[in-house]
Amino acid sequence: MNVKRGRPRNVETQKSILSASYDLLLENGFGTVTVEKIAERAGVSKATIYKWWPNKAAVVIDGFLSASAARLPVPDTGSVFNDIQIHATNLARFLTSREGKIITELIGEGQFDAGLAEAYRTRYFHPRRLEARNLIERGVQRGELKENLDIELSIDLIYGPIFYRLLVLGEHLDDVYVKNLVTYSFSGIRSD
């Protein structure tokens, strides 16, 4: 979360604000959400929101993350292939869900709103990338993947096509596509 200012957050008030921002986001999209509407829905003042968040993008991202955190657990099956396949499949399923489509909207809005782009990169995408990094590093440590593996490039190789297919091509993402993607990717990064 952001730098703390003023009094500590009241947990119930915070939940109410995050819930209101998420509900408004789902109902109307990012472009129509305002701090005023969030405050009205949550039953708080705009000053309360601005005391805890620097702008609309920050509170909306926090509301989104709060609601979606449980949807993307990090697996540990003992097999890096299985872990990455589960992780990538869960991501693709989430991105194509009603809630996940918000991410594509936020990415689009972020092309015109640098604050929003920074918020979703640092608070949503960087943590997901770190999860993938940890899974791949674990596979290298266990000898399942090449010892001298370029981990960042491997993450791009596995996860990049998911976003390309979704955001650029607008094509369907499903479990079969992700399974094939991970299988082909692993043919180049698996240890000999």
TIROBA-846264 format. One line per field, with one value per atom (N, C-alpha, C): atom name; x, y, z; chain; residue in one letter. Coordinates in steps of 0.1 Angstrom, whole numbers. Layout:
REM TIROBA-846264
pavex c(CA;...)
xx c(X;...)
yy c(Y;...)
zz c(Z;...)
lumdren c(A;...)
pator c(a;...)
END
This chain:
REM TIROBA-846264
pavex c(N;CA;C;N;CA;C;N;CA;C;N;CA;C;N;CA;C;N;CA;C;N;CA;C;N;CA;C;N;CA;C;N;CA;C;N;CA;C;N;CA;C;N;CA;C;N;CA;C;N;CA;C;N;CA;C;N;CA;C;N;CA;C;N;CA;C;N;CA;C;N;CA;C;N;CA;C;N;CA;C;N;CA;C;N;CA;C;N;CA;C;N;CA;C;N;CA;C;N;CA;C;N;CA;C;N;CA;C;N;CA;C;N;CA;C;N;CA;C;N;CA;C;N;CA;C;N;CA;C;N;CA;C;N;CA;C;N;CA;C;N;CA;C;N;CA;C;N;CA;C;N;CA;C;N;CA;C;N;CA;C;N;CA;C;N;CA;C;N;CA;C;N;CA;C;N;CA;C;N;CA;C;N;CA;C;N;CA;C;N;CA;C;N;CA;C;N;CA;C;N;CA;C;N;CA;C;N;CA;C;N;CA;C;N;CA;C;N;CA;C;N;CA;C;N;CA;C;N;CA;C;N;CA;C;N;CA;C;N;CA;C;N;CA;C;N;CA;C;N;CA;C;N;CA;C;N;CA;C;N;CA;C;N;CA;C;N;CA;C;N;CA;C;N;CA;C;N;CA;C;N;CA;C;N;CA;C;N;CA;C;N;CA;C;N;CA;C;N;CA;C;N;CA;C;N;CA;C;N;CA;C;N;CA;C;N;CA;C;N;CA;C;N;CA;C;N;CA;C;N;CA;C;N;CA;C;N;CA;C;N;CA;C;N;CA;C;N;CA;C;N;CA;C;N;CA;C;N;CA;C;N;CA;C;N;CA;C;N;CA;C;N;CA;C;N;CA;C;N;CA;C;N;CA;C;N;CA;C;N;CA;C;N;CA;C;N;CA;C;N;CA;C;N;CA;C;N;CA;C;N;CA;C;N;CA;C;N;CA;C;N;CA;C;N;CA;C;N;CA;C;N;CA;C;N;CA;C;N;CA;C;N;CA;C;N;CA;C;N;CA;C;N;CA;C;N;CA;C;N;CA;C;N;CA;C;N;CA;C;N;CA;C;N;CA;C;N;CA;C;N;CA;C;N;CA;C;N;CA;C;N;CA;C;N;CA;C;N;CA;C;N;CA;C;N;CA;C;N;CA;C;N;CA;C;N;CA;C;N;CA;C;N;CA;C;N;CA;C;N;CA;C;N;CA;C;N;CA;C;N;CA;C;N;CA;C;N;CA;C;N;CA;C;N;CA;C;N;CA;C;N;CA;C;N;CA;C;N;CA;C;N;CA;C;N;CA;C;N;CA;C;N;CA;C;N;CA;C;N;CA;C;N;CA;C;N;CA;C;N;CA;C;N;CA;C;N;CA;C;N;CA;C;N;CA;C;N;CA;C;N;CA;C;N;CA;C;N;CA;C;N;CA;C;N;CA;C;N;CA;C;N;CA;C;N;CA;C;N;CA;C;N;CA;C;N;CA;C;N;CA;C;N;CA;C;N;CA;C;N;CA;C)
xx c(8;0;9;3;10;16;24;30;19;20;10;10;-2;-4;-15;-13;-24;-26;-38;-41;-41;-39;-40;-54;-54;-67;-76;-89;-99;-102;-100;-102;-115;-126;-139;-141;-136;-137;-129;-117;-109;-116;-121;-128;-140;-147;-159;-154;-143;-138;-133;-126;-120;-132;-142;-153;-161;-163;-170;-162;-149;-142;-142;-141;-142;-156;-166;-180;-182;-178;-179;-171;-159;-151;-158;-164;-171;-183;-190;-203;-201;-191;-191;-177;-167;-154;-146;-133;-124;-126;-130;-131;-142;-152;-164;-163;-153;-151;-145;-150;-144;-143;-134;-132;-145;-152;-165;-175;-176;-185;-181;-168;-163;-167;-164;-168;-182;-191;-205;-210;-205;-208;-203;-191;-186;-191;-197;-203;-192;-181;-170;-168;-159;-156;-145;-144;-133;-120;-120;-108;-102;-112;-107;-100;-105;-99;-85;-85;-72;-62;-67;-57;-49;-56;-50;-44;-50;-45;-42;-32;-29;-38;-45;-53;-63;-72;-82;-76;-65;-59;-54;-48;-43;-54;-65;-76;-83;-84;-91;-82;-69;-60;-61;-60;-61;-74;-85;-98;-98;-92;-92;-83;-71;-62;-68;-75;-81;-91;-99;-109;-104;-93;-88;-76;-71;-59;-60;-72;-74;-75;-77;-79;-66;-54;-42;-32;-35;-26;-13;-2;11;12;13;14;28;28;41;38;38;35;47;59;71;77;69;74;72;83;83;74;74;65;50;46;32;29;39;37;35;43;42;29;26;13;1;1;-10;-11;1;2;-3;2;-1;-16;-21;-35;-44;-41;-49;-48;-37;-36;-45;-44;-52;-67;-71;-85;-89;-81;-84;-86;-76;-76;-88;-94;-106;-119;-118;-130;-135;-147;-153;-143;-138;-129;-116;-111;-98;-99;-110;-111;-109;-110;-107;-92;-84;-69;-67;-74;-72;-77;-88;-93;-82;-77;-67;-54;-50;-38;-41;-53;-57;-57;-64;-64;-50;-42;-28;-20;-24;-17;-18;-28;-31;-30;-28;-27;-15;-4;9;8;0;-1;-8;-18;-25;-16;-8;1;11;17;26;20;8;1;-2;-7;-9;4;14;27;33;34;41;32;19;11;4;3;-3;7;13;22;35;42;55;53;43;42;39;31;29;42;50;62;72;72;80;76;63;58;64;63;68;83;90;105;108;101;103;101;90;88;99;104;114;127;131;143;142;131;129;132;128;130;145;152;166;174;170;176;174;163;160;166;172;178;169;157;147;148;154;157;172;175;189;196;208;215;218;221;225;213;201;189;187;183;180;165;164;151;141;146;137;132;141;137;127;129;120;106;105;92;85;93;87;82;90;87;74;72;60;48;50;38;35;45;43;32;33;22;8;6;-7;-13;-4;-8;-9;0;-1;-14;-17;-29;-41;-42;-53;-54;-43;-44;-42;-33;-30;-39;-40;-48;-62;-66;-79;-85;-76;-80;-83;-90;-95;-83;-83;-74;-81;-75;-81;-70;-74;-64;-55;-61;-53;-42;-45;-35;-24;-27;-17;-9;-15;-8;2;-2;7;18;15;25;36;31;41;49;43;50;61;57;67;78;75;85;94;89;98;107;104;113;126;126;138;145;138;145;147;142;143;158;163;177;178;190;192;192)
yy c(-12;0;12;24;36;41;52;57;61;58;61;75;81;95;95;104;106;94;92;82;68;57;44;42;33;31;22;26;18;6;-6;-18;-18;-16;-16;-5;7;18;14;9;5;-5;-16;-26;-20;-11;-5;3;11;18;9;-1;-11;-18;-22;-29;-19;-7;3;6;7;10;-2;-14;-26;-28;-26;-27;-17;-4;6;2;-3;-7;-18;-28;-39;-33;-25;-20;-10;-2;9;11;4;5;17;16;25;40;43;56;64;57;64;64;57;57;70;76;88;86;94;93;98;107;111;99;92;80;70;67;57;62;75;80;79;82;81;67;58;44;38;42;37;44;55;63;70;75;82;95;103;116;113;122;122;123;132;134;121;112;100;91;91;84;90;103;109;109;107;105;92;82;69;65;71;69;82;82;95;99;89;92;81;83;73;60;60;48;39;45;37;30;37;31;20;23;13;0;2;-9;-17;-10;-18;-25;-19;-26;-38;-37;-48;-59;-55;-65;-72;-65;-70;-81;-78;-87;-99;-98;-108;-117;-113;-120;-135;-140;-154;-162;-155;-162;-167;-163;-167;-173;-184;-190;-195;-196;-200;-215;-224;-238;-243;-254;-261;-276;-282;-296;-305;-299;-307;-308;-303;-303;-289;-283;-270;-269;-279;-280;-278;-287;-286;-273;-268;-255;-244;-243;-232;-234;-247;-249;-245;-248;-244;-229;-223;-208;-201;-205;-198;-201;-213;-216;-207;-206;-198;-183;-179;-165;-163;-172;-171;-172;-181;-181;-168;-163;-151;-139;-138;-127;-127;-139;-140;-140;-139;-138;-124;-122;-109;-99;-104;-96;-93;-104;-102;-93;-92;-82;-68;-66;-52;-49;-59;-57;-52;-58;-53;-39;-36;-22;-13;-17;-9;-7;-17;-16;-6;-6;3;18;20;33;38;28;32;38;36;42;57;62;76;82;73;77;70;78;72;68;74;70;57;54;41;31;33;23;20;29;26;18;21;14;-1;-3;-17;-25;-18;-25;-29;-20;-23;-31;-30;-36;-49;-51;-63;-71;-65;-73;-77;-68;-72;-83;-83;-94;-107;-107;-120;-124;-115;-119;-124;-119;-124;-138;-141;-155;-164;-160;-169;-171;-160;-161;-171;-170;-179;-194;-196;-210;-215;-207;-211;-212;-204;-205;-218;-222;-234;-246;-245;-256;-257;-245;-245;-252;-248;-253;-269;-273;-288;-295;-288;-295;-298;-293;-296;-287;-276;-266;-263;-258;-256;-247;-250;-243;-228;-226;-212;-205;-209;-204;-188;-182;-167;-167;-165;-166;-155;-143;-132;-135;-140;-143;-155;-164;-176;-172;-162;-157;-151;-143;-136;-147;-157;-168;-175;-177;-185;-176;-164;-156;-145;-141;-131;-134;-147;-150;-150;-152;-151;-136;-127;-113;-108;-113;-110;-115;-127;-133;-126;-122;-116;-101;-94;-79;-74;-81;-77;-84;-97;-104;-105;-104;-106;-120;-129;-143;-150;-161;-170;-176;-175;-182;-193;-205;-216;-225;-235;-244;-251;-255;-263;-254;-241;-232;-231;-229;-227;-239;-251;-264;-265;-262;-263;-253;-241;-230;-234;-239;-243;-255;-265;-277;-272;-264;-259;-251;-243;-234;-243;-253;-262;-270;-272;-280;-273;-260;-252;-249;-250;-246;-257;-269;-281;-285;-290;-295;-307;-310;-321;-335)
zz c(0;0;0;1;0;13;12;24;34;46;56;60;60;63;74;84;93;102;107;116;109;117;111;104;95;88;97;97;103;93;98;89;82;90;84;73;76;66;54;56;45;36;42;35;27;33;27;14;15;4;-7;-3;-14;-21;-13;-19;-28;-24;-32;-45;-44;-56;-66;-61;-69;-75;-67;-73;-84;-82;-92;-105;-103;-114;-122;-116;-123;-130;-123;-128;-141;-140;-150;-157;-152;-159;-152;-154;-147;-151;-163;-168;-161;-156;-150;-135;-129;-114;-110;-100;-94;-79;-73;-59;-52;-58;-53;-52;-63;-63;-53;-52;-42;-28;-25;-12;-9;-19;-17;-14;-22;-21;-8;-3;9;22;20;31;39;31;38;30;35;28;18;8;-1;6;17;24;31;35;41;30;18;7;4;3;-1;10;22;34;32;26;25;12;1;-12;-20;-28;-35;-46;-52;-63;-66;-76;-79;-83;-92;-97;-85;-75;-64;-56;-53;-46;-54;-67;-76;-77;-79;-80;-67;-55;-43;-41;-45;-45;-53;-65;-75;-69;-64;-58;-46;-38;-26;-30;-40;-44;-52;-59;-67;-62;-50;-45;-44;-40;-38;-51;-62;-75;-81;-76;-82;-72;-66;-57;-64;-56;-62;-58;-69;-66;-62;-56;-53;-53;-65;-67;-66;-66;-66;-80;-90;-104;-110;-115;-120;-132;-140;-152;-148;-138;-133;-126;-119;-112;-122;-132;-142;-150;-153;-161;-153;-140;-131;-130;-127;-126;-138;-150;-162;-166;-163;-166;-157;-144;-135;-140;-144;-149;-161;-171;-183;-180;-171;-167;-160;-152;-145;-155;-164;-174;-183;-185;-194;-186;-173;-165;-165;-160;-159;-151;-140;-132;-139;-145;-152;-164;-170;-181;-177;-164;-159;-161;-160;-162;-177;-186;-200;-202;-195;-195;-188;-177;-170;-179;-186;-195;-205;-211;-221;-216;-204;-198;-194;-191;-187;-198;-210;-221;-221;-214;-213;-199;-190;-175;-169;-169;-164;-149;-141;-127;-126;-135;-135;-140;-150;-156;-145;-138;-128;-117;-113;-102;-106;-119;-122;-124;-129;-131;-118;-109;-96;-87;-87;-77;-82;-95;-100;-108;-118;-127;-121;-114;-108;-98;-89;-80;-88;-98;-106;-113;-118;-124;-113;-101;-91;-87;-87;-85;-95;-108;-118;-117;-113;-111;-101;-90;-78;-83;-90;-95;-104;-113;-122;-115;-106;-98;-90;-84;-77;-87;-99;-109;-112;-113;-116;-104;-92;-80;-78;-83;-82;-94;-103;-115;-126;-125;-136;-148;-146;-157;-158;-170;-173;-162;-158;-148;-151;-164;-168;-174;-170;-177;-175;-185;-184;-179;-166;-160;-165;-167;-171;-186;-194;-208;-208;-199;-198;-194;-184;-180;-192;-200;-212;-222;-224;-233;-229;-216;-212;-211;-205;-201;-212;-219;-230;-240;-245;-255;-250;-237;-231;-233;-230;-231;-245;-254;-268;-274;-271;-277;-272;-259;-253;-257;-256;-258;-273;-280;-294;-304;-303;-313;-309;-296;-292;-294;-294;-297;-284;-285;-274;-266;-253;-244;-237;-238;-230;-224;-217;-210;-220;-232;-242;-247;-250;-255;-245;-232;-222;-220;-220;-219;-231;-243;-254;-253;-249;-247;-237;-226;-215;-220;-227;-232;-242;-252;-262;-255;-246;-239;-231;-224;-216;-225;-237;-246;-247;-246;-247;-234;-222;-210;-200;-203;-195;-195;-183;-183;-191;-196;-205;-198)
lumdren c(A;A;A;A;A;A;A;A;A;A;A;A;A;A;A;A;A;A;A;A;A;A;A;A;A;A;A;A;A;A;A;A;A;A;A;A;A;A;A;A;A;A;A;A;A;A;A;A;A;A;A;A;A;A;A;A;A;A;A;A;A;A;A;A;A;A;A;A;A;A;A;A;A;A;A;A;A;A;A;A;A;A;A;A;A;A;A;A;A;A;A;A;A;A;A;A;A;A;A;A;A;A;A;A;A;A;A;A;A;A;A;A;A;A;A;A;A;A;A;A;A;A;A;A;A;A;A;A;A;A;A;A;A;A;A;A;A;A;A;A;A;A;A;A;A;A;A;A;A;A;A;A;A;A;A;A;A;A;A;A;A;A;A;A;A;A;A;A;A;A;A;A;A;A;A;A;A;A;A;A;A;A;A;A;A;A;A;A;A;A;A;A;A;A;A;A;A;A;A;A;A;A;A;A;A;A;A;A;A;A;A;A;A;A;A;A;A;A;A;A;A;A;A;A;A;A;A;A;A;A;A;A;A;A;A;A;A;A;A;A;A;A;A;A;A;A;A;A;A;A;A;A;A;A;A;A;A;A;A;A;A;A;A;A;A;A;A;A;A;A;A;A;A;A;A;A;A;A;A;A;A;A;A;A;A;A;A;A;A;A;A;A;A;A;A;A;A;A;A;A;A;A;A;A;A;A;A;A;A;A;A;A;A;A;A;A;A;A;A;A;A;A;A;A;A;A;A;A;A;A;A;A;A;A;A;A;A;A;A;A;A;A;A;A;A;A;A;A;A;A;A;A;A;A;A;A;A;A;A;A;A;A;A;A;A;A;A;A;A;A;A;A;A;A;A;A;A;A;A;A;A;A;A;A;A;A;A;A;A;A;A;A;A;A;A;A;A;A;A;A;A;A;A;A;A;A;A;A;A;A;A;A;A;A;A;A;A;A;A;A;A;A;A;A;A;A;A;A;A;A;A;A;A;A;A;A;A;A;A;A;A;A;A;A;A;A;A;A;A;A;A;A;A;A;A;A;A;A;A;A;A;A;A;A;A;A;A;A;A;A;A;A;A;A;A;A;A;A;A;A;A;A;A;A;A;A;A;A;A;A;A;A;A;A;A;A;A;A;A;A;A;A;A;A;A;A;A;A;A;A;A;A;A;A;A;A;A;A;A;A;A;A;A;A;A;A;A;A;A;A;A;A;A;A;A;A;A;A;A;A;A;A;A;A;A;A;A;A;A;A;A;A;A;A;A;A;A;A;A;A;A;A;A;A;A;A;A;A;A;A;A;A;A;A;A;A)
pator c(m;m;m;n;n;n;v;v;v;k;k;k;r;r;r;g;g;g;r;r;r;p;p;p;r;r;r;n;n;n;v;v;v;e;e;e;t;t;t;q;q;q;k;k;k;s;s;s;i;i;i;l;l;l;s;s;s;a;a;a;s;s;s;y;y;y;d;d;d;l;l;l;l;l;l;l;l;l;e;e;e;n;n;n;g;g;g;f;f;f;g;g;g;t;t;t;v;v;v;t;t;t;v;v;v;e;e;e;k;k;k;i;i;i;a;a;a;e;e;e;r;r;r;a;a;a;g;g;g;v;v;v;s;s;s;k;k;k;a;a;a;t;t;t;i;i;i;y;y;y;k;k;k;w;w;w;w;w;w;p;p;p;n;n;n;k;k;k;a;a;a;a;a;a;v;v;v;v;v;v;i;i;i;d;d;d;g;g;g;f;f;f;l;l;l;s;s;s;a;a;a;s;s;s;a;a;a;a;a;a;r;r;r;l;l;l;p;p;p;v;v;v;p;p;p;d;d;d;t;t;t;g;g;g;s;s;s;v;v;v;f;f;f;n;n;n;d;d;d;i;i;i;q;q;q;i;i;i;h;h;h;a;a;a;t;t;t;n;n;n;l;l;l;a;a;a;r;r;r;f;f;f;l;l;l;t;t;t;s;s;s;r;r;r;e;e;e;g;g;g;k;k;k;i;i;i;i;i;i;t;t;t;e;e;e;l;l;l;i;i;i;g;g;g;e;e;e;g;g;g;q;q;q;f;f;f;d;d;d;a;a;a;g;g;g;l;l;l;a;a;a;e;e;e;a;a;a;y;y;y;r;r;r;t;t;t;r;r;r;y;y;y;f;f;f;h;h;h;p;p;p;r;r;r;r;r;r;l;l;l;e;e;e;a;a;a;r;r;r;n;n;n;l;l;l;i;i;i;e;e;e;r;r;r;g;g;g;v;v;v;q;q;q;r;r;r;g;g;g;e;e;e;l;l;l;k;k;k;e;e;e;n;n;n;l;l;l;d;d;d;i;i;i;e;e;e;l;l;l;s;s;s;i;i;i;d;d;d;l;l;l;i;i;i;y;y;y;g;g;g;p;p;p;i;i;i;f;f;f;y;y;y;r;r;r;l;l;l;l;l;l;v;v;v;l;l;l;g;g;g;e;e;e;h;h;h;l;l;l;d;d;d;d;d;d;v;v;v;y;y;y;v;v;v;k;k;k;n;n;n;l;l;l;v;v;v;t;t;t;y;y;y;s;s;s;f;f;f;s;s;s;g;g;g;i;i;i;r;r;r;s;s;s;d;d;d)
END
